[in-house]
Amino acid sequence: MSKKRILLVEDDKLNSGVIKVFLSAEYEVDHAENGQIALELAEKNNYDLFLMDINLGRGLNGLDVAQNLKQQDKYKNAPIVAITAYAMESDKREFLQKGCTHYLSKPFFKKDILAIIAKALADQTA
């Protein structure tokens, strides 16, 4: 069985490196360091899930990218996990209302990100 394919959208090199190490044994992970690259990769490839940092610096933010993806037929039901340092309950509600399907606040442990990915993928097929 082939590995599920994930696009990690994260502008911080350290964070993206750690997340890729956490996931590499179980998933095929591509990385985009900004929103524009994320949309280009999403168009060229087929992803099973997106890990979306919300604050991507200049340009598109993670919510912009999530909303754009949800407008595309191939991704309208794709799980998008917000991974962010915004940890207030109101932030979580906003992210879930604006295109993200799941939420994980930073910092997190390997078991946390693996669990949320498994849940998001299971929710998609339910």
Number of C-alpha atoms within 10 A of each C-alpha: 3 7 12 14 17 22 22 24 28 27 20 14 11 10 13 19 12 11 20 18 11 16 16 11 10 12 15 16 21 17 19 19 17 23 27 16 15 24 18 11 16 18 14 8 11 14 20 18 22 28 27 29 29 25 20 18 14 9 11 17 18 29 24 15 23 29 15 14 22 18 12 13 9 13 20 14 16 22 26 31 26 27 26 22 15 17 14 10 9 10 14 18 12 13 23 17 12 14 24 27 19 20 22 21 16 14 11 13 10 12 10 13 20 16 11 15 22 12 13 22 17 11 12 14 7 6
